[in-house]
């Protein structure tokens, strides 16, 4: 399910900001962009996201802008600098001033100047706390979209149920039409049709074309979708399975149909089911 959240906080040492984005994905997949000082806490951040998001692709980005006063002091690597000066002196002794090296050149040498160690405990603690706020906002965003999707699914379920009821109401007329058509065909091939054999053939034909079970299962799937949506639990995989079942029953209804209106109803059901299936892909 898609969602977005951003939370910021100003600290004495600088400013922190979390940005969270989620898009549809079959499973939970979290990716991070973290400043170097925060990489050690990636495992904790990942656990926090897994506790709040069950399904979806999550992009989590943490931004840290240190305050000027909080910039770590620079330290001079004295032993390394002394060795460099000794080597420069030896080179000058051989080549003279043509091998000129100034102080800036020495400071640029890797490892001569380095940042002093900083205590990142306060920043890490603040980042954990701020992530919790961002996840709460993300959940609110996703729940808002979930409510919209639930309304769409409910409307499609109402449509499928109405179509199933229409087909059920037409079944007596359809069965009588099939009986009449079979009587006419058998009458054409036999001068005196066997009434018992005729009734058997009609029963067999009606059984092959009977769609009561398909309609009952379609209605039961509608009930199950409503139940799943009302449960408040992650429902994406269950709904995805129900969409497959819906489609199976609608296909069978269409293949058994001996009536134009029933066929049209089956096609309309497939359209509604496909619309539901697309929305279900966004459900956690």
MIMARLO-785301 format. One record per atom (N, C-alpha, C): residue in one letter; atom name; x, y, z. Coordinates in steps of 0.001 Angstrom, whole numbers. Atoms other than C-alpha are relative to their C-alpha. Layout:
BEGIN
residuo_atomo_x_y_z
A_CA_X_Y_Z
...
//
This chain:
BEGIN
residuo_atomo_x_y_z
X_N_842_-1184_0
X_CA_0_0_0
X_C_884_1242_0
X_N_-836_-1182_98
X_CA_1371_3387_-914
X_C_-183_906_1218
X_N_53_-941_-1122
X_CA_2187_5971_1740
X_C_1268_818_36
X_N_-1162_-869_-134
X_CA_4550_8793_2592
X_C_-66_704_1342
X_N_-73_-740_-1268
X_CA_5731_10401_5813
X_C_1381_630_119
X_N_-1261_-690_-275
X_CA_8407_12918_6772
X_C_-107_633_1385
X_N_-60_-595_-1328
X_CA_9391_13932_10290
X_C_1394_566_217
X_N_-1267_-688_-242
X_CA_12111_16394_11324
X_C_120_362_1480
X_N_-245_-411_-1385
X_CA_13726_17342_14624
X_C_1339_727_61
X_N_-1233_-763_-212
X_CA_16303_19948_15629
X_C_614_-379_1339
X_N_-745_363_-1200
X_CA_18960_18913_18145
X_C_1124_1013_206
X_N_-1150_-862_-248
X_CA_21846_20735_19766
X_C_1146_-308_-965
X_N_-1096_420_881
X_CA_24179_18730_17547
X_C_-321_153_-1478
X_N_371_-140_1400
X_CA_22229_19367_14337
X_C_-1467_-323_-220
X_N_1399_304_335
X_CA_18978_18467_12544
X_C_-103_-1387_-624
X_N_282_1332_526
X_CA_17519_15041_11763
X_C_-1307_33_-787
X_N_1245_118_761
X_CA_14873_14116_9199
X_C_-112_-1413_-555
X_N_311_1309_591
X_CA_13291_10787_8251
X_C_-1011_202_-1120
X_N_979_64_1084
X_CA_11529_10269_4933
X_C_-307_-1470_-279
X_N_424_1377_232
X_CA_9519_7067_4472
X_C_-979_-30_-1168
X_N_899_213_1137
X_CA_7883_5932_1235
X_C_-301_-1485_-112
X_N_363_1399_216
X_CA_5977_2720_622
X_C_-778_-123_-1303
X_N_753_341_1200
X_CA_4715_1174_-2588
X_C_-374_-1470_96
X_N_461_1377_-33
X_CA_2983_-2085_-3341
X_C_1131_-986_-271
X_N_-957_1086_202
X_CA_5074_-5239_-3061
X_C_-589_-1252_625
X_N_601_1239_-480
X_CA_4213_-8869_-2522
X_C_425_-320_1424
X_N_-500_246_-1347
X_CA_6393_-9122_573
X_C_532_1305_582
X_N_-613_-1183_-602
X_CA_8073_-6689_2967
X_C_1451_88_-452
X_N_-1372_-244_435
X_CA_11251_-5202_1530
X_C_357_1427_384
X_N_-396_-1318_-484
X_CA_13008_-2307_3245
X_C_1396_351_-490
X_N_-1294_-498_436
X_CA_15841_-248_1778
X_C_322_1291_735
X_N_-393_-1147_-826
X_CA_17838_2397_3682
X_C_1048_853_-697
X_N_-1065_-948_315
X_CA_19859_5492_2920
X_C_344_712_1303
X_N_-376_-492_-1325
X_CA_21770_6398_6072
X_C_1350_701_-37
X_N_-1334_-592_-167
X_CA_24618_8746_7002
X_C_932_-1019_648
X_N_-974_978_-476
X_CA_27797_6914_7912
X_C_-97_-232_1497
X_N_39_133_-1459
X_CA_27447_7618_11649
X_C_-1196_-811_493
X_N_1224_675_-425
X_CA_24041_5878_11712
X_C_-118_-1422_-554
X_N_108_1317_634
X_CA_24799_2714_9756
X_C_4_-1137_1014
X_N_-54_1066_-999
X_CA_25503_719_12894
X_C_-1388_-323_557
X_N_1344_206_-551
X_CA_21836_1130_13889
X_C_-991_-494_-1053
X_N_922_413_1056
X_CA_20394_-151_10596
X_C_-855_-1192_418
X_N_766_1163_-444
X_CA_19358_-3445_12181
X_C_-1176_394_878
X_N_1084_-466_-856
X_CA_17306_-1638_14827
X_C_-1070_716_-823
X_N_962_-703_847
X_CA_15716_610_12219
X_C_-831_-991_-805
X_N_698_1006_805
X_CA_14828_-2429_10109
X_C_-1058_-732_840
X_N_956_666_-885
X_CA_13164_-4149_13076
X_C_-1199_897_287
X_N_1098_-930_-271
X_CA_11114_-1033_13823
X_C_-964_67_-1176
X_N_856_-36_1189
X_CA_9831_-927_10251
X_C_-779_-1300_-144
X_N_675_1303_119
X_CA_9035_-4658_10247
X_C_-1151_-119_992
X_N_1065_50_-1002
X_CA_6940_-4159_13395
X_C_-1199_855_-407
X_N_1073_-919_380
X_CA_4899_-1394_11752
X_C_-590_-297_-1372
X_N_436_248_1374
X_CA_4657_-2564_8122
X_C_134_-1490_-283
X_N_-32_1445_247
X_CA_3740_-6124_7191
X_C_308_-334_-1461
X_N_-117_314_1426
X_CA_3800_-5882_3399
X_C_226_1289_-778
X_N_-267_-1183_807
X_CA_5187_-3455_835
X_C_1490_246_-138
X_N_-1391_-404_184
X_CA_8420_-1975_-440
X_C_177_1355_671
X_N_-197_-1205_-800
X_CA_9694_637_2006
X_C_1346_620_-342
X_N_-1228_-757_208
X_CA_12254_3292_1145
X_C_147_961_1176
X_N_-222_-802_-1202
X_CA_13664_4849_4317
X_C_1295_790_-149
X_N_-1176_-866_138
X_CA_16039_7818_4147
X_C_130_869_1249
X_N_-291_-827_-1167
X_CA_17647_9508_7153
X_C_998_1083_-400
X_N_-874_-1129_317
X_CA_19186_12956_6750
X_C_463_655_1310
X_N_-563_-645_-1191
X_CA_21503_14533_9341
X_C_897_1152_-433
X_N_-806_-1184_293
X_CA_22881_18038_9124
X_C_600_492_1321
X_N_-603_-388_-1283
X_CA_25377_18695_11951
X_C_65_1515_165
X_N_-156_-1414_-307
X_CA_25445_22044_13651
X_C_1478_380_-98
X_N_-1382_-446_159
X_CA_28576_24145_13115
X_C_798_-255_1265
X_N_-700_178_-1274
X_CA_29451_23986_16793
X_C_224_-1465_326
X_N_-98_1428_-320
X_CA_29015_20219_16739
X_C_965_-739_-906
X_N_-945_666_900
X_CA_31546_19544_14003
X_C_1184_-512_806
X_N_-1075_618_-781
X_CA_34180_17182_15335
X_C_1311_754_-222
X_N_-1292_-683_161
X_CA_37580_18802_15997
X_C_947_-849_-840
X_N_-977_697_822
X_CA_40410_17958_13634
X_C_1214_-361_861
X_N_-1172_469_-741
X_CA_43311_15942_15008
X_C_1155_-210_-976
X_N_-1204_155_808
X_CA_46854_15907_13677
X_C_687_-1300_383
X_N_-698_1262_-231
X_CA_48526_12541_13280
X_C_1507_303_73
X_N_-1386_-439_-203
X_CA_51881_13595_14768
X_C_1033_-1016_-486
X_N_-1011_971_454
X_CA_53821_10345_14173
X_C_103_-58_-1528
X_N_-21_63_1457
X_CA_52793_10234_10514
X_C_607_1279_-583
X_N_-537_-1264_489
X_CA_53595_13916_10034
X_C_1521_38_147
X_N_-1450_18_-215
X_CA_57082_13453_11514
X_C_702_-864_-1037
X_N_-611_882_1005
X_CA_57814_10573_9161
X_C_-4_655_-1378
X_N_67_-691_1286
X_CA_56670_12618_6184
X_C_1061_1108_-94
X_N_-998_-1070_-13
X_CA_58885_15556_7217
X_C_1406_-578_-179
X_N_-1315_646_142
X_CA_61866_13217_7545
X_C_253_-374_-1461
X_N_-177_410_1387
X_CA_61274_11882_4042
X_C_171_1200_-926
X_N_-142_-1208_804
X_CA_60831_15367_2601
X_C_1410_578_150
X_N_-1351_-518_-253
X_CA_64115_16443_4245
X_C_1038_-809_-763
X_N_-941_855_723
X_CA_65926_13473_2706
X_C_-53_299_-1500
X_N_139_-282_1427
X_CA_64520_14263_-733
X_C_650_1340_-341
X_N_-602_-1316_248
X_CA_65547_17920_-465
X_C_1526_-59_60
X_N_-1463_111_-111
X_CA_69038_16906_606
X_C_602_-507_-1299
X_N_-508_546_1253
X_CA_69397_15060_-2676
X_C_-285_902_-1199
X_N_416_-736_1191
X_CA_67471_17286_-5077
X_C_39_1509_185
X_N_8_-1433_-240
X_CA_67614_20671_-3427
X_C_-1419_545_20
X_N_1310_-640_-111
X_CA_64765_23162_-3497
X_C_-946_-315_-1153
X_N_907_346_1110
X_CA_63421_21829_-6797
X_C_-1105_-944_461
X_N_1024_909_-541
X_CA_61539_19301_-4710
X_C_-739_694_1135
X_N_650_-777_-1037
X_CA_59660_21959_-2810
X_C_-1323_-596_440
X_N_1253_491_-586
X_CA_56840_20777_-479
X_C_-390_970_1093
X_N_431_-929_-1045
X_CA_54780_23208_1592
X_C_-872_-717_1029
X_N_772_585_-1107
X_CA_52730_22640_4740
X_C_-1349_-538_-459
X_N_1313_446_492
X_CA_49427_22363_2850
X_C_117_-1356_-679
X_N_-205_1298_640
X_CA_50828_19503_795
X_C_65_-1117_1036
X_N_-110_1014_-1055
X_CA_51685_17653_3974
X_C_-1349_-270_661
X_N_1313_195_-637
X_CA_48236_18243_5490
X_C_-963_-780_-892
X_N_871_726_934
X_CA_46631_16822_2368
X_C_327_-1487_-73
X_N_-398_1418_62
X_CA_48471_13535_2783
X_C_-1007_-845_790
X_N_1019_831_-682
X_CA_45974_10763_3660
X_C_427_-406_1405
X_N_-239_424_-1368
X_CA_45772_10214_7392
X_C_704_1019_870
X_N_-695_-999_-812
X_CA_47702_13313_8493
X_C_-997_772_853
X_N_1055_-699_-730
X_CA_44519_15163_9454
X_C_-1225_-908_41
X_N_1170_857_-162
X_CA_41578_13228_10811
X_C_-938_613_1027
X_N_987_-495_-953
X_CA_38369_13943_12672
X_C_137_-746_1315
X_N_-2_637_-1317
X_CA_38329_13326_16379
X_C_-1264_-808_211
X_N_1159_845_-275
X_CA_35934_10767_17791
X_C_-1127_842_607
X_N_1159_-716_-523
X_CA_32419_11995_18464
X_C_-915_-984_712
X_N_987_818_-697
X_CA_29807_10684_20846
X_C_-1323_109_-769
X_N_1210_-36_823
X_CA_26915_9759_18537
X_C_-1218_-587_718
X_N_1121_597_-738
X_CA_24732_8255_21269
X_C_-1250_862_-26
X_N_1219_-825_39
X_CA_22359_11268_21457
X_C_-666_13_-1377
X_N_582_-17_1341
X_CA_21915_11351_17670
X_C_-718_-1302_-319
X_N_623_1292_270
X_CA_21190_7631_17478
X_C_-1321_-143_755
X_N_1230_76_-803
X_CA_18644_7833_20292
X_C_-1101_861_-618
X_N_986_-886_632
X_CA_16942_10782_18605
X_C_-502_-584_-1306
X_N_406_602_1279
X_CA_16917_8948_15253
X_C_-992_-1138_229
X_N_944_1084_-315
X_CA_15198_5925_16819
X_C_-1372_566_358
X_N_1254_-609_-432
X_CA_12574_8122_18462
X_C_-717_645_-1174
X_N_596_-683_1145
X_CA_12004_10143_15307
X_C_-543_-1001_-1013
X_N_498_1041_902
X_CA_11624_6965_13244
X_C_-1364_-497_468
X_N_1301_401_-524
X_CA_8787_5944_15561
X_C_-1095_980_-383
X_N_979_-1010_400
X_CA_7025_9232_14846
X_C_-307_-93_-1494
X_N_205_105_1446
X_CA_7558_8834_11109
X_C_-832_-1231_-353
X_N_773_1220_257
X_CA_6188_5279_11187
X_C_-1465_177_389
X_N_1379_-267_-404
X_CA_3103_6456_13067
X_C_-713_830_-1073
X_N_585_-818_1062
X_CA_2504_9096_10400
X_C_-209_-816_-1271
X_N_125_862_1178
X_CA_3110_6532_7659
X_C_-1203_-928_136
X_N_1142_891_-243
X_CA_599_4159_9224
X_C_-1312_745_-183
X_N_1214_-810_180
X_CA_-1978_6947_9338
X_C_-278_245_-1477
X_N_150_-226_1442
X_CA_-1343_7694_5670
X_C_-498_-1261_-698
X_N_393_1262_627
X_CA_-1667_4039_4705
X_C_-1425_-402_394
X_N_1361_326_-439
X_CA_-4830_3601_6777
X_C_-1029_843_-736
X_N_908_-860_754
X_CA_-6393_6554_4999
X_C_-235_-572_-1402
X_N_151_609_1321
X_CA_-5703_4941_1641
X_C_-739_-1330_113
X_N_690_1274_-186
X_CA_-6858_1593_3025
X_C_-1505_183_107
X_N_1428_-266_-101
X_CA_-10223_3121_3907
X_C_-620_264_-1360
X_N_496_-276_1347
X_CA_-10607_4382_355
X_C_-104_-1289_-815
X_N_18_1268_735
X_CA_-9726_968_-1075
X_C_-1131_-893_512
X_N_1079_811_-577
X_CA_-12159_-722_1333
X_C_-1355_422_-567
X_N_1262_-476_579
X_CA_-14963_1478_1
X_C_-162_-493_-1431
X_N_58_474_1381
X_CA_-14089_541_-3578
X_C_-307_-1493_-58
X_N_244_1444_-14
X_CA_-13987_-3169_-2757
X_C_-1430_-308_418
X_N_1367_228_-472
X_CA_-17289_-2965_-882
X_C_-1006_272_-1120
X_N_912_-326_1104
X_CA_-18971_-1308_-3881
X_C_26_-1106_-1061
X_N_-98_1086_991
X_CA_-17667_-4025_-6233
X_C_-655_-1281_523
X_N_663_1178_-589
X_CA_-18829_-6745_-3844
X_C_-1519_129_-110
X_N_1443_-222_146
X_CA_-22301_-5192_-3842
X_C_-425_-275_-1442
X_N_322_224_1403
X_CA_-22223_-5262_-7644
X_C_-26_-1478_-354
X_N_-46_1440_284
X_CA_-21215_-8934_-7802
X_C_-1193_-704_622
X_N_1142_614_-687
X_CA_-23879_-9878_-5274
X_C_-1297_294_-742
X_N_1213_-363_736
X_CA_-26553_-7993_-7219
X_C_-105_-795_-1298
X_N_14_781_1244
X_CA_-25564_-9722_-10469
X_C_-327_-1460_260
X_N_297_1397_-347
X_CA_-25616_-13145_-8783
X_C_-1480_-173_308
X_N_1433_85_-329
X_CA_-29117_-12444_-7468
X_C_-854_113_-1264
X_N_740_-118_1259
X_CA_-30270_-11382_-10933
X_C_21_-1320_-765
X_N_-106_1286_696
X_CA_-28978_-14621_-12454
X_C_-861_-1041_694
X_N_830_965_-751
X_CA_-30652_-16651_-9675
X_C_-1477_196_-306
X_N_1417_-284_270
X_CA_-33964_-14923_-10342
X_C_-412_-483_-1390
X_N_299_425_1366
X_CA_-33738_-15893_-14031
X_C_77_-1517_-177
X_N_-220_1439_181
X_CA_-32889_-19566_-13416
X_C_-1273_-785_-323
X_N_1207_775_364
X_CA_-36494_-20901_-13412
X_C_-398_195_-1465
X_N_344_-272_1401
X_CA_-37176_-19199_-16748
X_C_999_-677_-935
X_N_-1029_609_845
X_CA_-33859_-20441_-18196
X_C_-192_-1516_-53
X_N_193_1459_-38
X_CA_-34528_-24010_-17044
X_C_-1211_-413_-824
X_N_1197_324_768
X_CA_-38014_-23993_-18555
X_C_264_135_-1486
X_N_-348_-184_1403
X_CA_-36612_-22679_-21824
X_C_837_-1179_-497
X_N_-823_1152_382
X_CA_-33995_-25479_-21861
X_C_-869_-1246_-158
X_N_898_1164_62
X_CA_-36720_-28077_-21149
X_C_-818_35_-1292
X_N_826_-127_1209
X_CA_-38879_-26760_-23972
X_C_834_-274_-1246
X_N_-857_181_1171
X_CA_-35962_-26691_-26427
X_C_361_-1473_-187
X_N_-329_1418_94
X_CA_-34986_-30285_-25600
X_C_-1199_-815_-454
X_N_1224_697_432
X_CA_-38585_-31452_-26000
X_C_-202_144_-1502
X_N_188_-242_1434
X_CA_-38739_-29856_-29411
X_C_998_-785_-836
X_N_-1019_722_756
X_CA_-35459_-31421_-30552
X_C_-266_-1488_-7
X_N_280_1436_-72
X_CA_-36395_-34893_-29337
X_C_-1241_-359_-805
X_N_1218_260_765
X_CA_-39801_-34599_-30946
X_C_304_-77_-1492
X_N_-364_3_1413
X_CA_-38100_-33972_-34280
X_C_650_-1311_-430
X_N_-722_1216_357
X_CA_-36116_-37235_-34139
X_C_-760_-1269_357
X_N_769_1188_-389
X_CA_-38753_-39573_-32722
X_C_-1481_297_-128
X_N_1440_-207_183
X_CA_-42344_-39943_-33748
X_C_-724_-105_1330
X_N_613_176_-1318
X_CA_-43308_-41228_-30300
X_C_1117_-66_1037
X_N_-1114_-2_-958
X_CA_-40627_-40155_-27807
X_C_-373_-703_1295
X_N_177_676_-1283
X_CA_-40184_-42239_-24685
X_C_13_1059_1103
X_N_122_-1074_-998
X_CA_-41407_-39946_-21893
X_C_1015_-166_1137
X_N_-962_225_-1077
X_CA_-39172_-41613_-19288
X_C_1410_360_-437
X_N_-1327_-333_547
X_CA_-36067_-41355_-21480
X_C_134_1506_-208
X_N_-13_-1449_220
X_CA_-37012_-37792_-22352
X_C_276_744_1304
X_N_-197_-680_-1301
X_CA_-37189_-36814_-18695
X_C_1436_-185_486
X_N_-1389_239_-397
X_CA_-33800_-38411_-18026
X_C_961_932_-747
X_N_-858_-879_799
X_CA_-32207_-36471_-20869
X_C_-111_1448_454
X_N_199_-1377_-459
X_CA_-33730_-33239_-19630
X_C_711_237_1326
X_N_-655_-132_-1311
X_CA_-32474_-33850_-16074
X_C_1516_81_-173
X_N_-1455_-11_227
X_CA_-28943_-34620_-17334
X_C_440_1347_-569
X_N_-351_-1281_616
X_CA_-28917_-31492_-19494
X_C_-64_1136_1010
X_N_147_-1068_-1009
X_CA_-30168_-29318_-16652
X_C_1114_-59_1034
X_N_-1097_138_-953
X_CA_-27524_-30717_-14315
X_C_1300_576_-549
X_N_-1217_-511_618
X_CA_-24757_-29889_-16781
X_C_-3_1525_-68
X_N_109_-1451_156
X_CA_-26039_-26349_-17143
X_C_-345_716_1297
X_N_378_-603_-1281
X_CA_-26911_-25774_-13489
X_C_1129_877_539
X_N_-1000_-949_-510
X_CA_-25123_-22746_-11998
X_C_-297_413_1442
X_N_333_-341_-1391
X_CA_-26633_-22717_-8513
X_C_1234_-1_890
X_N_-1178_99_-858
X_CA_-23373_-23845_-6908
X_C_953_1168_-239
X_N_-887_-1126_311
X_CA_-21345_-21191_-8729
X_C_-526_1298_610
X_N_591_-1218_-568
X_CA_-23760_-18475_-7634
X_C_123_13_1523
X_N_-135_87_-1460
X_CA_-23716_-19723_-4042
X_C_1436_306_425
X_N_-1395_-246_-360
X_CA_-19907_-19701_-4004
X_C_379_1466_-224
X_N_-260_-1424_220
X_CA_-19788_-16218_-5501
X_C_-516_827_1172
X_N_559_-746_-1144
X_CA_-22068_-14959_-2749
X_C_779_-263_1281
X_N_-780_308_-1201
X_CA_-20028_-16764_-98
X_C_1348_717_-30
X_N_-1263_-746_116
X_CA_-16847_-15141_-1428
X_C_-216_1479_337
X_N_325_-1388_-351
X_CA_-18540_-11743_-1129
X_C_-61_151_1517
X_N_92_-23_-1471
X_CA_-19337_-12521_2505
X_C_1396_-62_615
X_N_-1346_164_-543
X_CA_-15731_-13588_3104
X_C_834_1273_-187
X_N_-732_-1258_228
X_CA_-14304_-10409_1552
X_C_-414_1036_1040
X_N_481_-966_-995
X_CA_-16482_-8292_3816
X_C_510_-349_1392
X_N_-493_442_-1303
X_CA_-15436_-10353_6802
X_C_1476_317_166
X_N_-1433_-262_-54
X_CA_-11735_-10038_5980
X_C_273_1493_164
X_N_-212_-1440_-82
X_CA_-11980_-6272_5488
X_C_-386_552_1364
X_N_447_-487_-1304
X_CA_-13800_-5852_8810
X_C_880_-498_1144
X_N_-800_600_-1070
X_CA_-11224_-7899_10737
X_C_1062_944_551
X_N_-1047_-911_-452
X_CA_-8667_-5086_10927
X_C_1397_-597_-53
X_N_-1303_662_112
X_CA_-5845_-7570_10286
X_C_543_144_-1428
X_N_-544_-2_1363
X_CA_-3430_-7608_7304
X_C_-749_-1001_-868
X_N_922_818_782
X_CA_-5589_-8974_4511
X_C_408_-175_-1461
X_N_-362_-4_1410
X_CA_-3696_-8586_1241
X_C_54_-1389_-625
X_N_-164_1336_590
X_CA_-2790_-12238_676
X_C_-1325_-751_-35
X_N_1299_666_-38
X_CA_-6206_-13528_1748
X_C_-913_543_-1092
X_N_839_-601_1033
X_CA_-7970_-11071_-560
X_C_490_-396_-1389
X_N_-554_413_1290
X_CA_-5617_-11974_-3406
X_C_-478_-1408_-359
X_N_495_1362_227
X_CA_-6611_-15633_-2998
X_C_-1492_14_-357
X_N_1432_-72_277
X_CA_-10313_-14713_-2928
X_C_-278_524_-1407
X_N_190_-486_1368
X_CA_-9921_-12810_-6198
X_C_150_-1141_-1007
X_N_-174_1160_876
X_CA_-8672_-16010_-7812
X_C_-1259_-875_23
X_N_1216_813_-121
X_CA_-11710_-17876_-6468
X_C_-1181_671_-703
X_N_1043_-744_714
X_CA_-14057_-15158_-7709
X_C_103_-249_-1503
X_N_-204_125_1438
X_CA_-12552_-15394_-11170
X_C_-333_-1407_-486
X_N_296_1383_383
X_CA_-12836_-19185_-11237
X_C_-1509_-217_-121
X_N_1449_202_30
X_CA_-16556_-19121_-10420
X_C_-648_790_-1140
X_N_563_-798_1096
X_CA_-17270_-16331_-12911
X_C_274_-666_-1352
X_N_-319_707_1248
X_CA_-15505_-18298_-15665
X_C_-900_-1215_-182
X_N_874_1175_90
X_CA_-17494_-21431_-14858
X_C_-1431_413_-315
X_N_1352_-510_270
X_CA_-20725_-19429_-14803
X_C_-149_353_-1476
X_N_50_-391_1408
X_CA_-19901_-18052_-18240
X_C_-9_-1219_-916
X_N_-87_1188_868
X_CA_-19015_-21470_-19697
X_C_-1279_-834_41
X_N_1236_778_-126
X_CA_-22251_-23070_-18403
X_C_-1219_743_-534
X_N_1154_-829_342
X_CA_-24473_-20202_-19474
X_C_-671_-452_-1293
X_N_821_273_1179
X_CA_-27311_-21020_-21893
X_C_-960_1152_-233
X_N_889_-1147_34
X_CA_-28784_-17557_-21630
X_C_832_1256_-231
X_N_-756_-1204_345
X_CA_-27642_-14246_-23111
X_C_180_897_1221
X_N_-86_-889_-1150
X_CA_-28422_-12278_-19964
X_C_952_-552_1067
X_N_-924_616_-947
X_CA_-26525_-14762_-17803
X_C_1441_204_-446
X_N_-1344_-224_539
X_CA_-23512_-14469_-20076
X_C_437_1445_231
X_N_-316_-1407_-229
X_CA_-23672_-10692_-19848
X_C_318_260_1476
X_N_-244_-164_-1437
X_CA_-23865_-10902_-16063
X_C_1378_-547_370
X_N_-1311_592_-287
X_CA_-20803_-13178_-16001
X_C_1118_923_-464
X_N_-1009_-943_504
X_CA_-18843_-10697_-18143
X_C_106_1209_927
X_N_-11_-1143_-926
X_CA_-19868_-7841_-15843
X_C_695_-360_1310
X_N_-683_460_-1212
X_CA_-18718_-9885_-12867
X_C_1515_4_-192
X_N_-1442_52_268
X_CA_-15309_-10411_-14490
X_C_618_1396_25
X_N_-496_-1382_-17
X_CA_-14940_-6664_-14972
X_C_158_482_1437
X_N_-55_-409_-1405
X_CA_-15731_-6025_-11308
X_C_1127_-725_745
X_N_-1044_790_-667
X_CA_-13403_-8816_-10191
X_C_1380_514_-368
X_N_-1294_-531_433
X_CA_-10536_-7420_-12254
X_C_289_1341_674
X_N_-183_-1276_-709
X_CA_-11089_-3978_-10735
X_C_379_-238_1456
X_N_-330_345_-1388
X_CA_-11011_-5558_-7283
X_C_1427_-533_98
X_N_-1331_599_-37
X_CA_-7893_-7540_-8097
X_C_1089_1070_-64
X_N_-977_-1078_103
X_CA_-6030_-4376_-9102
X_C_133_762_1318
X_N_-41_-720_-1281
X_CA_-6989_-2670_-5829
X_C_617_-849_1100
X_N_-515_897_-1036
X_CA_-6118_-5717_-3734
X_C_1526_-28_-4
X_N_-1461_-13_70
X_CA_-2521_-5492_-4965
X_C_612_1092_879
X_N_-482_-1094_-836
X_CA_-2243_-2317_-2864
X_C_-331_-184_1472
X_N_431_238_-1376
X_CA_-3567_-3884_331
X_C_1066_-786_741
X_N_-1012_703_-814
X_CA_-1199_-4951_3111
X_C_-529_-1359_409
//
